[in-house]
């Protein structure tokens, strides 16, 4: 059965966030999402391949464990991570090795496995320890699993990752932290390559949908990055039009001229500097709309 139209598609945003996390090394990496292991529907969530043999350790701490071929499993916020998921991912890595075009084309010592989940998988960790595995938190939120495993394995708990280093993964949450969102938007404004902009858009598409009220509040109370402004331009246009109509109704009802004050509400509907009429204002989109956006907090309504 296919996903419901209303179901949030977390995985594409996770792929994009991974690209942002590893952006310092992206010229030497190849990311293949939903990589087909065979003709059957067995797919790896994300396969990361180091194309450059001379590349050393990946700069981002999430990539420190990674080798040439790296199998990634991502669990959406609403999904669990069980011992079966753990071994399924190990199995995917084994299958990936086994499906090489030639014998031992993918050496065992060139593989690693990473599993990502937002919250700490307590039951999984207990089960792994009961089975004799050892778990060590190598970095905040990054746990290495050792003991009778064919490849290096890490489990990444995105909610526990360092804020200053991993904003793009931390905002992939149904309960994103405002500090993370604002910092991510600030960082996003500094990224201008086409690949980075596409990844930022993909992350924001999901994060905004999952945390709509938070983003609306941020939109009204702070300067937005261009990516978010473009993403929310329909909401901005709706708010501006609604506020303009309300202001004009109040002005007509009170018989007031432009620029006069109704209580704490100041009405300016002419935009004389640009020579635009209220109708032209209503047709504006994108950054222009943001420039004339309405601040509606029960304090004042200004259109300039």
C-alpha positions as CSV (number, residue, x, y, z in Angstrom):
1,X,0.0,0.0,0.0
2,X,1.4,3.4,-0.9
3,X,1.9,6.3,1.5
4,X,-1.0,8.5,2.4
5,X,-1.0,11.9,0.5
6,X,-0.8,13.5,4.0
7,X,2.1,11.4,5.2
8,X,5.3,13.5,5.6
9,X,8.1,12.2,3.3
10,X,11.0,12.4,5.7
11,X,13.6,10.3,3.8
12,X,14.3,12.8,0.9
13,X,14.9,15.5,3.5
14,X,17.2,13.2,5.4
15,X,19.2,12.5,2.2
16,X,19.5,16.3,1.7
17,X,20.5,16.9,5.3
18,X,23.2,14.3,4.9
19,X,24.5,16.1,1.9
20,X,24.6,19.3,4.0
21,X,26.4,17.5,6.9
22,X,29.1,16.2,4.5
23,X,29.3,19.3,2.3
24,X,33.0,19.9,3.0
25,X,33.8,16.5,1.3
26,X,30.9,16.4,-1.2
27,X,33.2,16.8,-4.3
28,X,34.8,13.5,-3.4
29,X,31.6,11.6,-2.3
30,X,28.8,10.0,-4.2
31,X,25.4,9.7,-2.5
32,X,22.9,7.2,-3.9
33,X,19.5,7.3,-2.3
34,X,17.3,4.2,-2.2
35,X,20.0,2.1,-3.8
36,X,18.5,-1.1,-5.3
37,X,20.4,-4.1,-4.1
38,X,18.8,-6.4,-6.7
39,X,15.9,-6.5,-9.1
40,X,13.7,-7.3,-6.1
41,X,12.5,-4.3,-4.0
42,X,15.3,-4.5,-1.5
43,X,16.8,-1.0,-1.1
44,X,19.4,0.7,1.0
45,X,18.1,4.0,2.3
46,X,21.3,5.8,1.4
47,X,24.6,4.5,0.0
48,X,27.7,6.8,0.4
49,X,30.7,6.0,-1.7
50,X,34.1,7.7,-1.5
51,X,35.1,8.1,-5.1
52,X,38.5,9.5,-4.3
53,X,40.8,6.8,-3.0
54,X,43.1,9.4,-1.5
55,X,40.4,10.9,0.7
56,X,41.2,10.6,4.3
57,X,38.8,10.8,7.2
58,X,35.6,12.7,6.4
59,X,35.6,16.0,8.2
60,X,32.1,15.7,9.8
61,X,32.2,13.5,12.9
62,X,29.3,11.5,11.5
63,X,31.6,10.4,8.7
64,X,34.6,9.5,10.9
65,X,33.6,5.8,10.9
66,X,33.0,5.7,7.2
67,X,35.1,3.7,4.7
68,X,34.9,3.5,0.9
69,X,31.3,2.0,0.9
70,X,28.9,3.1,3.5
71,X,25.3,1.7,4.0
72,X,22.9,4.1,5.7
73,X,19.5,3.3,7.3
74,X,17.3,6.2,8.4
75,X,14.2,5.9,10.6
76,X,11.6,8.7,10.4
77,X,10.5,10.3,13.7
78,X,7.4,8.2,13.9
79,X,9.3,4.9,13.2
80,X,10.9,2.6,15.8
81,X,14.3,1.1,15.6
82,X,14.4,-2.6,16.7
83,X,17.0,-5.3,16.8
84,X,15.5,-6.6,13.6
85,X,16.1,-3.3,11.9
86,X,19.7,-3.4,13.1
87,X,20.4,-6.8,11.6
88,X,18.4,-6.0,8.5
89,X,20.8,-3.1,7.9
90,X,23.8,-5.3,8.5
91,X,22.2,-7.7,6.0
92,X,21.8,-5.0,3.5
93,X,25.6,-4.3,3.7
94,X,26.3,-8.0,3.3
95,X,24.0,-8.2,0.3
96,X,25.6,-5.1,-1.2
97,X,29.0,-6.8,-0.9
98,X,27.6,-10.1,-2.3
99,X,26.1,-8.3,-5.4
100,X,29.4,-7.0,-6.6
101,X,30.1,-7.4,-10.3
102,X,33.2,-9.4,-9.6
103,X,34.4,-11.6,-6.7
104,X,35.3,-9.5,-3.7
105,X,34.9,-6.3,-5.7
106,X,33.6,-4.8,-2.5
107,X,36.0,-5.9,0.3
108,X,34.6,-6.4,3.8
109,X,37.1,-4.0,5.2
110,X,35.9,-1.2,3.0
111,X,32.3,-1.3,4.3
112,X,30.6,0.5,7.2
113,X,27.0,0.7,8.5
114,X,25.2,3.7,10.0
115,X,21.7,3.9,11.5
116,X,19.9,7.2,12.2
117,X,17.0,7.9,14.5
118,X,15.8,11.0,16.2
119,X,15.4,9.6,19.7
120,X,17.5,7.3,21.8
121,X,16.7,3.6,21.0
122,X,16.8,2.3,24.5
123,X,15.3,-1.2,23.9
124,X,17.7,-1.8,21.0
125,X,20.7,-0.8,23.0
126,X,19.6,-3.1,25.9
127,X,19.2,-6.0,23.5
128,X,22.6,-5.4,21.8
129,X,24.3,-5.4,25.2
130,X,22.4,-8.6,26.2
131,X,23.8,-10.2,23.1
132,X,27.4,-9.3,24.1
133,X,27.9,-6.2,22.0
134,X,29.5,-3.1,23.4
135,X,28.2,0.4,22.9
136,X,30.3,3.5,23.3
137,X,29.2,7.1,22.7
138,X,32.1,8.3,20.5
139,X,30.7,11.8,20.1
140,X,27.5,13.4,21.5
141,X,24.6,11.4,19.9
142,X,27.0,9.1,17.9
143,X,27.3,5.6,19.3
144,X,29.7,3.0,18.0
145,X,28.6,-0.6,18.3
146,X,31.3,-3.3,18.5
147,X,31.6,-7.0,19.2
148,X,31.3,-9.8,16.6
149,X,30.1,-7.6,13.7
150,X,31.5,-7.8,10.2
151,X,31.8,-4.0,9.7
152,X,32.2,-0.9,11.8
153,X,28.7,0.2,12.9
154,X,27.4,3.4,14.4
155,X,23.9,4.5,15.6
156,X,23.3,8.2,15.4
157,X,20.6,9.8,17.7
158,X,20.0,13.1,15.9
159,X,18.2,14.7,18.9
160,X,21.5,14.3,20.9
161,X,23.8,15.7,18.2
162,X,25.7,18.9,18.9
163,X,23.6,21.9,18.1
164,X,26.3,23.9,16.5
165,X,27.4,21.1,14.1
166,X,24.3,19.3,13.1
167,X,21.4,21.8,12.7
168,X,20.2,20.3,9.4
169,X,19.6,16.9,11.0
170,X,18.2,18.3,14.2
171,X,15.5,20.3,12.4
172,X,14.2,17.0,10.8
173,X,11.8,16.6,13.7
174,X,8.1,16.9,14.4
175,X,9.1,19.0,17.4
176,X,12.0,21.0,16.1
177,X,13.7,23.4,18.5
178,X,13.3,27.1,17.7
179,X,17.0,27.7,18.4
180,X,17.9,25.0,15.9
181,X,15.5,26.3,13.2
182,X,16.7,29.9,13.5
183,X,20.4,28.9,13.4
184,X,19.7,26.6,10.4
185,X,18.0,29.5,8.6
186,X,21.0,31.7,9.3
187,X,23.4,29.1,8.1
188,X,21.3,28.4,5.0
189,X,21.7,32.1,3.9
190,X,25.4,31.5,3.7
191,X,25.2,28.5,1.4
192,X,24.8,29.5,-2.2
193,X,25.9,26.6,-4.5
194,X,23.1,25.0,-6.5
195,X,23.5,21.6,-4.7
196,X,23.4,23.2,-1.3
197,X,20.3,25.3,-2.2
198,X,18.5,22.2,-3.4
199,X,19.4,20.4,-0.2
200,X,18.2,23.3,1.9
201,X,14.9,23.4,0.1
202,X,14.4,19.7,0.6
203,X,15.1,19.9,4.3
204,X,12.9,23.0,4.7
205,X,10.0,21.4,2.8
206,X,9.7,18.7,5.4
207,X,10.7,20.7,8.5
208,X,8.2,23.4,7.7
209,X,5.4,20.9,7.1
210,X,6.1,19.1,10.4
211,X,6.5,22.4,12.4
212,X,4.3,24.8,10.6
213,X,3.2,26.9,13.5
214,X,6.8,27.4,14.7
215,X,7.9,28.5,11.2
216,X,4.9,30.9,10.9
217,X,5.9,32.5,14.2
218,X,9.5,32.8,13.1
219,X,8.4,34.2,9.8
220,X,6.4,37.0,11.4
221,X,8.9,37.9,14.1
222,X,12.3,37.6,12.4
223,X,14.2,38.1,9.1
224,X,13.8,35.0,7.0
225,X,16.4,33.4,4.8
226,X,15.6,33.5,1.1
227,X,14.9,29.8,0.9
228,X,12.2,30.0,3.6
229,X,10.8,33.3,2.1
230,X,10.3,31.5,-1.3
231,X,8.9,28.4,0.4
232,X,6.3,30.4,2.3
233,X,5.5,33.1,-0.3
234,X,1.9,31.9,-0.6
235,X,1.4,32.3,3.1
236,X,3.1,35.8,3.0
237,X,0.8,36.9,0.1
238,X,-2.3,35.6,1.9
239,X,-1.4,37.5,5.1
240,X,-0.6,40.7,3.2
241,X,-3.8,40.7,1.2
242,X,-5.9,39.9,4.3
243,X,-4.3,42.6,6.3
244,X,-4.6,45.2,3.5
245,X,-8.3,44.5,3.1
246,X,-8.9,44.7,6.8
247,X,-7.0,48.0,7.0
248,X,-8.9,49.5,4.1
249,X,-12.2,48.4,5.6
250,X,-11.4,50.0,8.9
251,X,-10.2,53.2,7.2
252,X,-13.4,53.5,5.1
253,X,-15.6,52.7,8.1
254,X,-13.9,55.4,10.2
255,X,-13.7,57.9,7.3
256,X,-10.0,58.3,7.9
257,X,-7.3,59.4,5.4
258,X,-4.2,57.5,4.7
259,X,-1.6,57.6,7.4
260,X,-4.1,58.3,10.2
261,X,-4.2,56.1,13.3
262,X,-7.0,53.8,14.4
263,X,-6.1,53.0,18.0
264,X,-2.7,51.4,17.6
265,X,-3.2,50.6,13.9
266,X,-1.6,52.9,11.4
267,X,-2.8,52.6,7.8
268,X,-0.5,53.5,4.9
269,X,-1.9,52.1,1.7
270,X,-0.4,54.2,-1.0
271,X,3.3,53.2,-1.1
272,X,4.0,56.6,-2.7
273,X,7.7,56.0,-2.9
274,X,7.2,53.2,-5.4
275,X,4.0,54.6,-6.9
276,X,2.1,51.4,-6.3
277,X,-1.6,51.2,-5.7
278,X,-3.2,48.8,-3.1
279,X,-4.2,46.6,-6.0
280,X,-0.6,46.4,-7.2
281,X,0.5,45.6,-3.7
282,X,-1.9,42.6,-3.7
283,X,-0.4,41.2,-6.8
284,X,3.2,41.3,-5.5
285,X,5.0,38.0,-4.7
286,X,8.3,36.8,-3.2
287,X,10.7,39.2,-1.6
288,X,8.6,42.2,-2.5
289,X,5.8,40.8,-0.4
290,X,8.2,40.2,2.5
291,X,9.3,43.8,2.2
292,X,5.7,44.9,2.7
293,X,4.7,42.1,5.0
294,X,2.2,42.8,7.7
295,X,3.1,42.5,11.3
296,X,-0.1,41.4,13.1
297,X,0.5,41.1,16.8
298,X,-2.4,43.3,18.0
299,X,0.1,46.2,18.0
300,X,0.2,47.8,14.6
301,X,-0.5,47.2,10.9
302,X,2.0,48.9,8.6
303,X,2.2,48.6,4.8
304,X,4.9,50.6,3.2
